[in-house]
Amino acid sequence: MASAYRSPFERLKTRYSDVDLVCPKCGYDDDDGEWQAVTTGHVVQYRHICPSCGAIRRRTISLGH
Ligand SMILES: [Zn+2]
């Protein structure tokens, strides 16, 4: 059951790790960084902290269940 949830979740996480790692505030390209994903029920919250200026961005994705 856990593995059935894992693959779509990992795919979603990978997709967000690949895109939009450039900080909109200072323009730093956090090439080695990633969006950290936290699941709360049927919602995934992503967070990225810019290592240069410390700006925190958040995104919430509904899994649509
Ligand atoms: Zn920044």
N, CA, C, O and the ligand as a Tripos MOL2 file, in Angstrom:
@<TRIPOS>MOLECULE
protein
  261   259    66     0     0
PROTEIN
NO_CHARGES

@<TRIPOS>ATOM
      1 N           0.8520   -1.2080    0.0000 N.3       1 MET1
      2 CA          0.0000    0.0000    0.0000 C.3       1 MET1
      3 C           0.8780    1.2450    0.0000 C.2       1 MET1
      4 O           0.5950    2.2270   -0.6860 O.2       1 MET1
      5 N           1.9460    1.1790    0.7840 N.am      2 ALA2
      6 CA          2.8250    2.3370    0.8540 C.3       2 ALA2
      7 C           3.5370    2.5730   -0.4690 C.2       2 ALA2
      8 O           3.7430    3.7140   -0.8820 O.2       2 ALA2
      9 N           3.9110    1.4750   -1.1330 N.am      3 SER3
     10 CA          4.6410    1.6150   -2.3810 C.3       3 SER3
     11 C           3.7440    2.1530   -3.4910 C.2       3 SER3
     12 O           4.2230    2.8020   -4.4210 O.2       3 SER3
     13 N           2.4420    1.8830   -3.3950 N.am      4 ALA4
     14 CA          1.5150    2.3950   -4.3980 C.3       4 ALA4
     15 C           1.4280    3.9140   -4.3340 C.2       4 ALA4
     16 O           1.2330    4.5800   -5.3510 O.2       4 ALA4
     17 N           1.5750    4.4500   -3.1350 N.am      5 TYR5
     18 CA          1.5590    5.9000   -2.9800 C.3       5 TYR5
     19 C           2.8920    6.5280   -3.3720 C.2       5 TYR5
     20 O           2.9590    7.6970   -3.7510 O.2       5 TYR5
     21 N           3.9450    5.7290   -3.2740 N.am      6 ARG6
     22 CA          5.2760    6.2930   -3.3950 C.3       6 ARG6
     23 C           5.5700    6.8140   -4.7930 C.2       6 ARG6
     24 O           6.0670    7.9290   -4.9490 O.2       6 ARG6
     25 N           5.2640    6.0130   -5.8110 N.am      7 SER7
     26 CA          5.7250    6.4130   -7.1410 C.3       7 SER7
     27 C           5.1120    7.7150   -7.6630 C.2       7 SER7
     28 O           5.8580    8.5610   -8.1570 O.2       7 SER7
     29 N           3.7980    7.9220   -7.5800 N.am      8 PRO8
     30 CA          3.2830    9.2140   -8.0510 C.3       8 PRO8
     31 C           3.7800   10.3770   -7.2120 C.2       8 PRO8
     32 O           4.0030   11.4780   -7.7150 O.2       8 PRO8
     33 N           3.9480   10.1150   -5.9370 N.am      9 PHE9
     34 CA          4.4450   11.1590   -5.0520 C.3       9 PHE9
     35 C           5.8800   11.5310   -5.3930 C.2       9 PHE9
     36 O           6.2270   12.7110   -5.4500 O.2       9 PHE9
     37 N           6.7090   10.5230   -5.6200 N.am     10 GLU10
     38 CA          8.1020   10.7750   -5.9690 C.3      10 GLU10
     39 C           8.2060   11.4840   -7.3100 C.2      10 GLU10
     40 O           9.0640   12.3450   -7.5020 O.2      10 GLU10
     41 N           7.3410   11.1240   -8.2200 N.am     11 ARG11
     42 CA          7.3540   11.7750   -9.5250 C.3      11 ARG11
     43 C           7.0230   13.2610   -9.3770 C.2      11 ARG11
     44 O           7.6640   14.1170   -9.9860 O.2      11 ARG11
     45 N           6.0230   13.5470   -8.5660 N.am     12 LEU12
     46 CA          5.6310   14.9230   -8.3210 C.3      12 LEU12
     47 C           6.7710   15.6990   -7.6770 C.2      12 LEU12
     48 O           7.0380   16.8490   -8.0270 O.2      12 LEU12
     49 N           7.4300   15.0540   -6.7380 N.am     13 LYS13
     50 CA          8.5370   15.6850   -6.0310 C.3      13 LYS13
     51 C           9.6930   15.9540   -6.9830 C.2      13 LYS13
     52 O          10.3050   17.0220   -6.9500 O.2      13 LYS13
     53 N           9.9830   14.9700   -7.8330 N.am     14 THR14
     54 CA         11.0750   15.1220   -8.7900 C.3      14 THR14
     55 C          10.7810   16.2560   -9.7540 C.2      14 THR14
     56 O          11.6680   17.0350  -10.1030 O.2      14 THR14
     57 N           9.5410   16.3430  -10.1760 N.am     15 ARG15
     58 CA          9.1750   17.3830  -11.1170 C.3      15 ARG15
     59 C           9.4220   18.7520  -10.5120 C.2      15 ARG15
     60 O           9.9110   19.6620  -11.1830 O.2      15 ARG15
     61 N           9.0780   18.8920   -9.2280 N.am     16 TYR16
     62 CA          9.2700   20.1860   -8.6020 C.3      16 TYR16
     63 C          10.7160   20.4560   -8.2630 C.2      16 TYR16
     64 O          11.1160   21.6140   -8.1380 O.2      16 TYR16
     65 N          11.5150   19.4030   -8.1100 N.am     17 SER17
     66 CA         12.9320   19.6030   -7.8490 C.3      17 SER17
     67 C          13.6440   20.1080   -9.0960 C.2      17 SER17
     68 O          14.6710   20.7830   -9.0130 O.2      17 SER17
     69 N          13.0840   19.7710  -10.2480 N.am     18 ASP18
     70 CA         13.7530   20.1150  -11.4910 C.3      18 ASP18
     71 C          13.4790   21.5410  -11.9480 C.2      18 ASP18
     72 O          14.2500   22.1170  -12.7150 O.2      18 ASP18
     73 N          12.3890   22.0980  -11.4760 N.am     19 VAL19
     74 CA         11.9990   23.3990  -12.0020 C.3      19 VAL19
     75 C          11.9700   24.4590  -10.9090 C.2      19 VAL19
     76 O          11.8110   24.1600   -9.7260 O.2      19 VAL19
     77 N          12.1250   25.6720  -11.3290 N.am     20 ASP20
     78 CA         11.8500   26.8150  -10.4870 C.3      20 ASP20
     79 C          12.6700   26.8370   -9.1970 C.2      20 ASP20
     80 O          12.1300   27.0410   -8.1100 O.2      20 ASP20
     81 N          13.9680   26.6270   -9.3310 N.am     21 LEU21
     82 CA         14.8310   26.7270   -8.1700 C.3      21 LEU21
     83 C          15.5660   28.0620   -8.1600 C.2      21 LEU21
     84 O          16.4790   28.2760   -7.3610 O.2      21 LEU21
     85 N          15.1590   28.9510   -9.0530 N.am     22 VAL22
     86 CA         15.7530   30.2770   -9.0730 C.3      22 VAL22
     87 C          14.9610   31.1910   -8.1570 C.2      22 VAL22
     88 O          13.7520   31.3570   -8.3210 O.2      22 VAL22
     89 N          15.6510   31.7810   -7.1940 N.am     23 CYS23
     90 CA         14.9890   32.6510   -6.2350 C.3      23 CYS23
     91 C          14.4760   33.9200   -6.9180 C.2      23 CYS23
     92 O          15.2410   34.6200   -7.5810 O.2      23 CYS23
     93 N          13.1770   34.2190   -6.7550 N.am     24 PRO24
     94 CA         12.6150   35.4180   -7.3890 C.3      24 PRO24
     95 C          13.0800   36.7070   -6.7160 C.2      24 PRO24
     96 O          12.9520   37.7920   -7.2830 O.2      24 PRO24
     97 N          13.6070   36.5850   -5.5300 N.am     25 LYS25
     98 CA         14.0450   37.7870   -4.8140 C.3      25 LYS25
     99 C          15.4540   38.2180   -5.1950 C.2      25 LYS25
    100 O          15.6940   39.3810   -5.5180 O.2      25 LYS25
    101 N          16.3930   37.2580   -5.1520 N.am     26 CYS26
    102 CA         17.7850   37.6240   -5.3890 C.3      26 CYS26
    103 C          18.3380   37.0220   -6.6740 C.2      26 CYS26
    104 O          19.4380   37.3710   -7.1020 O.2      26 CYS26
    105 N          17.5680   36.1080   -7.2960 N.am     27 GLY27
    106 CA         17.9970   35.5350   -8.5600 C.3      27 GLY27
    107 C          18.9900   34.4020   -8.4230 C.2      27 GLY27
    108 O          19.5610   33.9530   -9.4170 O.2      27 GLY27
    109 N          19.2070   33.9320   -7.2010 N.am     28 TYR28
    110 CA         20.1440   32.8330   -6.9830 C.3      28 TYR28
    111 C          19.5940   31.5340   -7.5440 C.2      28 TYR28
    112 O          18.4460   31.1760   -7.2810 O.2      28 TYR28
    113 N          20.4180   30.8220   -8.3230 N.am     29 ASP29
    114 CA         19.9910   29.5520   -8.9060 C.3      29 ASP29
    115 C          20.4350   28.4150   -7.9920 C.2      29 ASP29
    116 O          21.6050   28.0320   -7.9930 O.2      29 ASP29
    117 N          19.5090   27.8850   -7.2240 N.am     30 ASP30
    118 CA         19.8290   26.8480   -6.2490 C.3      30 ASP30
    119 C          19.8370   25.4810   -6.9270 C.2      30 ASP30
    120 O          18.9320   24.6660   -6.7460 O.2      30 ASP30
    121 N          20.8840   25.2600   -7.7070 N.am     31 ASP31
    122 CA         20.9470   24.0730   -8.5510 C.3      31 ASP31
    123 C          20.9680   22.7780   -7.7450 C.2      31 ASP31
    124 O          20.4330   21.7630   -8.1920 O.2      31 ASP31
    125 N          21.5670   22.8030   -6.5840 N.am     32 ASP32
    126 CA         21.6610   21.5980   -5.7570 C.3      32 ASP32
    127 C          20.5000   21.4700   -4.7830 C.2      32 ASP32
    128 O          20.3850   20.4730   -4.0710 O.2      32 ASP32
    129 N          19.6530   22.4680   -4.7540 N.am     33 GLY33
    130 CA         18.5490   22.4640   -3.8020 C.3      33 GLY33
    131 C          17.3490   21.7190   -4.3270 C.2      33 GLY33
    132 O          17.3670   21.1740   -5.4300 O.2      33 GLY33
    133 N          16.3140   21.7040   -3.5280 N.am     34 GLU34
    134 CA         15.0780   21.0450   -3.9280 C.3      34 GLU34
    135 C          13.9170   21.5990   -3.1170 C.2      34 GLU34
    136 O          14.0850   22.1900   -2.0500 O.2      34 GLU34
    137 N          12.7290   21.3800   -3.6740 N.am     35 TRP35
    138 CA         11.5310   21.6900   -2.9090 C.3      35 TRP35
    139 C          11.2860   20.5590   -1.9310 C.2      35 TRP35
    140 O          11.2390   19.3930   -2.3220 O.2      35 TRP35
    141 N          11.1310   20.8950   -0.6740 N.am     36 GLN36
    142 CA         10.8360   19.8730    0.3160 C.3      36 GLN36
    143 C           9.3300   19.7010    0.3980 C.2      36 GLN36
    144 O           8.5800   20.6650    0.5550 O.2      36 GLN36
    145 N           8.9060   18.4480    0.2880 N.am     37 ALA37
    146 CA          7.4830   18.1590    0.2500 C.3      37 ALA37
    147 C           6.9990   17.6080    1.5830 C.2      37 ALA37
    148 O           7.6230   16.7340    2.1840 O.2      37 ALA37
    149 N           5.8720   18.1440    2.0240 N.am     38 VAL38
    150 CA          5.2330   17.6410    3.2400 C.3      38 VAL38
    151 C           3.7760   17.3530    2.9050 C.2      38 VAL38
    152 O           3.0540   18.2130    2.4010 O.2      38 VAL38
    153 N           3.3590   16.1190    3.1960 N.am     39 THR39
    154 CA          1.9740   15.7750    2.9090 C.3      39 THR39
    155 C           1.1070   15.9830    4.1410 C.2      39 THR39
    156 O           1.4550   15.5760    5.2490 O.2      39 THR39
    157 N          -0.0060   16.6150    3.9200 N.am     40 THR40
    158 CA         -0.9870   16.7760    4.9920 C.3      40 THR40
    159 C          -2.3290   16.3280    4.4280 C.2      40 THR40
    160 O          -3.0360   17.1050    3.7870 O.2      40 THR40
    161 N          -2.6670   15.0800    4.6700 N.am     41 GLY41
    162 CA         -3.9030   14.5500    4.1160 C.3      41 GLY41
    163 C          -3.8100   14.4220    2.6110 C.2      41 GLY41
    164 O          -2.9270   13.7280    2.1050 O.2      41 GLY41
    165 N          -4.7140   15.0860    1.8730 N.am     42 HIS42
    166 CA         -4.7240   14.9880    0.4220 C.3      42 HIS42
    167 C          -4.0690   16.1940   -0.2320 C.2      42 HIS42
    168 O          -4.2860   16.4740   -1.4110 O.2      42 HIS42
    169 N          -3.2670   16.8990    0.5490 N.am     43 VAL43
    170 CA         -2.5870   18.0850    0.0400 C.3      43 VAL43
    171 C          -1.0830   17.9240    0.2460 C.2      43 VAL43
    172 O          -0.6350   17.4320    1.2820 O.2      43 VAL43
    173 N          -0.3150   18.3440   -0.7530 N.am     44 VAL44
    174 CA          1.1430   18.3500   -0.6250 C.3      44 VAL44
    175 C           1.6200   19.7970   -0.5540 C.2      44 VAL44
    176 O           1.3230   20.6130   -1.4260 O.2      44 VAL44
    177 N           2.3560   20.0870    0.4890 N.am     45 GLN45
    178 CA          2.9170   21.4210    0.6240 C.3      45 GLN45
    179 C           4.4050   21.3580    0.3080 C.2      45 GLN45
    180 O           5.1360   20.5340    0.8580 O.2      45 GLN45
    181 N           4.8410   22.2370   -0.5830 N.am     46 TYR46
    182 CA          6.2470   22.3240   -0.9530 C.3      46 TYR46
    183 C           6.8530   23.5780   -0.3570 C.2      46 TYR46
    184 O           6.2130   24.6260   -0.2640 O.2      46 TYR46
    185 N           8.1080   23.4380    0.0440 N.am     47 ARG47
    186 CA          8.8030   24.5880    0.6070 C.3      47 ARG47
    187 C          10.2220   24.6400    0.0530 C.2      47 ARG47
    188 O          10.9120   23.6230   -0.0180 O.2      47 ARG47
    189 N          10.6370   25.8120   -0.3290 N.am     48 HIS48
    190 CA         12.0120   26.0060   -0.7720 C.3      48 HIS48
    191 C          12.5890   27.2280   -0.0690 C.2      48 HIS48
    192 O          11.9980   28.3080   -0.0640 O.2      48 HIS48
    193 N          13.7530   27.0250    0.5190 N.am     49 ILE49
    194 CA         14.4330   28.1270    1.1900 C.3      49 ILE49
    195 C          15.6660   28.5000    0.3930 C.2      49 ILE49
    196 O          16.5330   27.6610    0.1480 O.2      49 ILE49
    197 N          15.7450   29.7520   -0.0080 N.am     50 CYS50
    198 CA         16.8980   30.2320   -0.7640 C.3      50 CYS50
    199 C          18.1290   30.2660    0.1500 C.2      50 CYS50
    200 O          18.1130   30.9200    1.1930 O.2      50 CYS50
    201 N          19.2010   29.5550   -0.2480 N.am     51 PRO51
    202 CA         20.4040   29.5350    0.5870 C.3      51 PRO51
    203 C          21.1770   30.8510    0.5370 C.2      51 PRO51
    204 O          22.0730   31.0850    1.3480 O.2      51 PRO51
    205 N          20.8310   31.6820   -0.3950 N.am     52 SER52
    206 CA         21.5420   32.9500   -0.5470 C.3      52 SER52
    207 C          20.9360   34.0580    0.3160 C.2      52 SER52
    208 O          21.6440   34.7160    1.0780 O.2      52 SER52
    209 N          19.6130   34.2610    0.1920 N.am     53 CYS53
    210 CA         18.9800   35.3590    0.9110 C.3      53 CYS53
    211 C          17.9940   34.8700    1.9710 C.2      53 CYS53
    212 O          17.4970   35.6700    2.7640 O.2      53 CYS53
    213 N          17.7040   33.5660    1.9960 N.am     54 GLY54
    214 CA         16.8310   33.0170    3.0190 C.3      54 GLY54
    215 C          15.3470   33.1630    2.7410 C.2      54 GLY54
    216 O          14.5160   32.8850    3.6060 O.2      54 GLY54
    217 N          15.0170   33.5940    1.5500 N.am     55 ALA55
    218 CA         13.6090   33.7460    1.2040 C.3      55 ALA55
    219 C          12.9210   32.3790    1.1680 C.2      55 ALA55
    220 O          13.4660   31.4180    0.6240 O.2      55 ALA55
    221 N          11.7460   32.3000    1.7400 N.am     56 ILE56
    222 CA         10.9990   31.0480    1.7780 C.3      56 ILE56
    223 C           9.8250   31.1380    0.8170 C.2      56 ILE56
    224 O           9.0180   32.0660    0.8730 O.2      56 ILE56
    225 N           9.7540   30.1540   -0.0590 N.am     57 ARG57
    226 CA          8.6090   30.0610   -0.9620 C.3      57 ARG57
    227 C           7.8180   28.8200   -0.6110 C.2      57 ARG57
    228 O           8.3840   27.7870   -0.2520 O.2      57 ARG57
    229 N           6.5160   28.9270   -0.7170 N.am     58 ARG58
    230 CA          5.6440   27.7870   -0.4210 C.3      58 ARG58
    231 C           4.6730   27.5750   -1.5650 C.2      58 ARG58
    232 O           4.2070   28.5140   -2.2120 O.2      58 ARG58
    233 N           4.3890   26.2970   -1.7870 N.am     59 ARG59
    234 CA          3.3650   25.9580   -2.7710 C.3      59 ARG59
    235 C           2.5330   24.8270   -2.2260 C.2      59 ARG59
    236 O           3.0440   23.9240   -1.5650 O.2      59 ARG59
    237 N           1.2690   24.8800   -2.5030 N.am     60 THR60
    238 CA          0.3730   23.8200   -2.0690 C.3      60 THR60
    239 C          -0.2790   23.1890   -3.2760 C.2      60 THR60
    240 O          -0.8980   23.8680   -4.0950 O.2      60 THR60
    241 N          -0.1320   21.8820   -3.3770 N.am     61 ILE61
    242 CA         -0.7030   21.1450   -4.4990 C.3      61 ILE61
    243 C          -1.7530   20.1810   -3.9520 C.2      61 ILE61
    244 O          -1.4780   19.3890   -3.0500 O.2      61 ILE61
    245 N          -2.9400   20.2610   -4.5040 N.am     62 SER62
    246 CA         -3.9620   19.2930   -4.1350 C.3      62 SER62
    247 C          -3.8110   18.0340   -4.9800 C.2      62 SER62
    248 O          -3.6440   18.1020   -6.1970 O.2      62 SER62
    249 N          -3.8720   16.8890   -4.3170 N.am     63 LEU63
    250 CA         -3.7350   15.6340   -5.0370 C.3      63 LEU63
    251 C          -5.0360   15.2130   -5.6950 C.2      63 LEU63
    252 O          -5.0800   14.2330   -6.4390 O.2      63 LEU63
    253 N          -6.0890   15.9590   -5.4160 N.am     64 GLY64
    254 CA         -7.3380   15.7760   -6.1250 C.3      64 GLY64
    255 C          -8.0730   14.4820   -5.8450 C.2      64 GLY64
    256 O          -8.6840   13.9160   -6.7510 O.2      64 GLY64
    257 N          -8.0290   14.0020   -4.6180 N.am     65 HIS65
    258 CA         -8.7460   12.8000   -4.2690 C.3      65 HIS65
    259 C         -10.2030   13.1120   -3.9840 C.2      65 HIS65
    260 O         -10.9770   12.2100   -3.6680 O.2      65 HIS65
    261 ZN         17.2770   34.4700   -2.6870 Zn       66 ZN66
@<TRIPOS>BOND
     1     1     2 1
     2     2     3 1
     3     3     4 2
     4     3     5 am
     5     5     6 1
     6     6     7 1
     7     7     8 2
     8     7     9 am
     9     9    10 1
    10    10    11 1
    11    11    12 2
    12    11    13 am
    13    13    14 1
    14    14    15 1
    15    15    16 2
    16    15    17 am
    17    17    18 1
    18    18    19 1
    19    19    20 2
    20    19    21 am
    21    21    22 1
    22    22    23 1
    23    23    24 2
    24    23    25 am
    25    25    26 1
    26    26    27 1
    27    27    28 2
    28    27    29 am
    29    29    30 1
    30    30    31 1
    31    31    32 2
    32    31    33 am
    33    33    34 1
    34    34    35 1
    35    35    36 2
    36    35    37 am
    37    37    38 1
    38    38    39 1
    39    39    40 2
    40    39    41 am
    41    41    42 1
    42    42    43 1
    43    43    44 2
    44    43    45 am
    45    45    46 1
    46    46    47 1
    47    47    48 2
    48    47    49 am
    49    49    50 1
    50    50    51 1
    51    51    52 2
    52    51    53 am
    53    53    54 1
    54    54    55 1
    55    55    56 2
    56    55    57 am
    57    57    58 1
    58    58    59 1
    59    59    60 2
    60    59    61 am
    61    61    62 1
    62    62    63 1
    63    63    64 2
    64    63    65 am
    65    65    66 1
    66    66    67 1
    67    67    68 2
    68    67    69 am
    69    69    70 1
    70    70    71 1
    71    71    72 2
    72    71    73 am
    73    73    74 1
    74    74    75 1
    75    75    76 2
    76    75    77 am
    77    77    78 1
    78    78    79 1
    79    79    80 2
    80    79    81 am
    81    81    82 1
    82    82    83 1
    83    83    84 2
    84    83    85 am
    85    85    86 1
    86    86    87 1
    87    87    88 2
    88    87    89 am
    89    89    90 1
    90    90    91 1
    91    91    92 2
    92    91    93 am
    93    93    94 1
    94    94    95 1
    95    95    96 2
    96    95    97 am
    97    97    98 1
    98    98    99 1
    99    99   100 2
   100    99   101 am
   101   101   102 1
   102   102   103 1
   103   103   104 2
   104   103   105 am
   105   105   106 1
   106   106   107 1
   107   107   108 2
   108   107   109 am
   109   109   110 1
   110   110   111 1
   111   111   112 2
   112   111   113 am
   113   113   114 1
   114   114   115 1
   115   115   116 2
   116   115   117 am
   117   117   118 1
   118   118   119 1
   119   119   120 2
   120   119   121 am
   121   121   122 1
   122   122   123 1
   123   123   124 2
   124   123   125 am
   125   125   126 1
   126   126   127 1
   127   127   128 2
   128   127   129 am
   129   129   130 1
   130   130   131 1
   131   131   132 2
   132   131   133 am
   133   133   134 1
   134   134   135 1
   135   135   136 2
   136   135   137 am
   137   137   138 1
   138   138   139 1
   139   139   140 2
   140   139   141 am
   141   141   142 1
   142   142   143 1
   143   143   144 2
   144   143   145 am
   145   145   146 1
   146   146   147 1
   147   147   148 2
   148   147   149 am
   149   149   150 1
   150   150   151 1
   151   151   152 2
   152   151   153 am
   153   153   154 1
   154   154   155 1
   155   155   156 2
   156   155   157 am
   157   157   158 1
   158   158   159 1
   159   159   160 2
   160   159   161 am
   161   161   162 1
   162   162   163 1
   163   163   164 2
   164   163   165 am
   165   165   166 1
   166   166   167 1
   167   167   168 2
   168   167   169 am
   169   169   170 1
   170   170   171 1
   171   171   172 2
   172   171   173 am
   173   173   174 1
   174   174   175 1
   175   175   176 2
   176   175   177 am
   177   177   178 1
   178   178   179 1
   179   179   180 2
   180   179   181 am
   181   181   182 1
   182   182   183 1
   183   183   184 2
   184   183   185 am
   185   185   186 1
   186   186   187 1
   187   187   188 2
   188   187   189 am
   189   189   190 1
   190   190   191 1
   191   191   192 2
   192   191   193 am
   193   193   194 1
   194   194   195 1
   195   195   196 2
   196   195   197 am
   197   197   198 1
   198   198   199 1
   199   199   200 2
   200   199   201 am
   201   201   202 1
   202   202   203 1
   203   203   204 2
   204   203   205 am
   205   205   206 1
   206   206   207 1
   207   207   208 2
   208   207   209 am
   209   209   210 1
   210   210   211 1
   211   211   212 2
   212   211   213 am
   213   213   214 1
   214   214   215 1
   215   215   216 2
   216   215   217 am
   217   217   218 1
   218   218   219 1
   219   219   220 2
   220   219   221 am
   221   221   222 1
   222   222   223 1
   223   223   224 2
   224   223   225 am
   225   225   226 1
   226   226   227 1
   227   227   228 2
   228   227   229 am
   229   229   230 1
   230   230   231 1
   231   231   232 2
   232   231   233 am
   233   233   234 1
   234   234   235 1
   235   235   236 2
   236   235   237 am
   237   237   238 1
   238   238   239 1
   239   239   240 2
   240   239   241 am
   241   241   242 1
   242   242   243 1
   243   243   244 2
   244   243   245 am
   245   245   246 1
   246   246   247 1
   247   247   248 2
   248   247   249 am
   249   249   250 1
   250   250   251 1
   251   251   252 2
   252   251   253 am
   253   253   254 1
   254   254   255 1
   255   255   256 2
   256   255   257 am
   257   257   258 1
   258   258   259 1
   259   259   260 2
@<TRIPOS>SUBSTRUCTURE
     1 MET1         2 RESIDUE 1 A MET
     2 ALA2         6 RESIDUE 1 A ALA
     3 SER3        10 RESIDUE 1 A SER
     4 ALA4        14 RESIDUE 1 A ALA
     5 TYR5        18 RESIDUE 1 A TYR
     6 ARG6        22 RESIDUE 1 A ARG
     7 SER7        26 RESIDUE 1 A SER
     8 PRO8        30 RESIDUE 1 A PRO
     9 PHE9        34 RESIDUE 1 A PHE
    10 GLU10       38 RESIDUE 1 A GLU
    11 ARG11       42 RESIDUE 1 A ARG
    12 LEU12       46 RESIDUE 1 A LEU
    13 LYS13       50 RESIDUE 1 A LYS
    14 THR14       54 RESIDUE 1 A THR
    15 ARG15       58 RESIDUE 1 A ARG
    16 TYR16       62 RESIDUE 1 A TYR
    17 SER17       66 RESIDUE 1 A SER
    18 ASP18       70 RESIDUE 1 A ASP
    19 VAL19       74 RESIDUE 1 A VAL
    20 ASP20       78 RESIDUE 1 A ASP
    21 LEU21       82 RESIDUE 1 A LEU
    22 VAL22       86 RESIDUE 1 A VAL
    23 CYS23       90 RESIDUE 1 A CYS
    24 PRO24       94 RESIDUE 1 A PRO
    25 LYS25       98 RESIDUE 1 A LYS
    26 CYS26      102 RESIDUE 1 A CYS
    27 GLY27      106 RESIDUE 1 A GLY
    28 TYR28      110 RESIDUE 1 A TYR
    29 ASP29      114 RESIDUE 1 A ASP
    30 ASP30      118 RESIDUE 1 A ASP
    31 ASP31      122 RESIDUE 1 A ASP
    32 ASP32      126 RESIDUE 1 A ASP
    33 GLY33      130 RESIDUE 1 A GLY
    34 GLU34      134 RESIDUE 1 A GLU
    35 TRP35      138 RESIDUE 1 A TRP
    36 GLN36      142 RESIDUE 1 A GLN
    37 ALA37      146 RESIDUE 1 A ALA
    38 VAL38      150 RESIDUE 1 A VAL
    39 THR39      154 RESIDUE 1 A THR
    40 THR40      158 RESIDUE 1 A THR
    41 GLY41      162 RESIDUE 1 A GLY
    42 HIS42      166 RESIDUE 1 A HIS
    43 VAL43      170 RESIDUE 1 A VAL
    44 VAL44      174 RESIDUE 1 A VAL
    45 GLN45      178 RESIDUE 1 A GLN
    46 TYR46      182 RESIDUE 1 A TYR
    47 ARG47      186 RESIDUE 1 A ARG
    48 HIS48      190 RESIDUE 1 A HIS
    49 ILE49      194 RESIDUE 1 A ILE
    50 CYS50      198 RESIDUE 1 A CYS
    51 PRO51      202 RESIDUE 1 A PRO
    52 SER52      206 RESIDUE 1 A SER
    53 CYS53      210 RESIDUE 1 A CYS
    54 GLY54      214 RESIDUE 1 A GLY
    55 ALA55      218 RESIDUE 1 A ALA
    56 ILE56      222 RESIDUE 1 A ILE
    57 ARG57      226 RESIDUE 1 A ARG
    58 ARG58      230 RESIDUE 1 A ARG
    59 ARG59      234 RESIDUE 1 A ARG
    60 THR60      238 RESIDUE 1 A THR
    61 ILE61      242 RESIDUE 1 A ILE
    62 SER62      246 RESIDUE 1 A SER
    63 LEU63      250 RESIDUE 1 A LEU
    64 GLY64      254 RESIDUE 1 A GLY
    65 HIS65      258 RESIDUE 1 A HIS
    66 ZN66       261 GROUP 0 **** ****
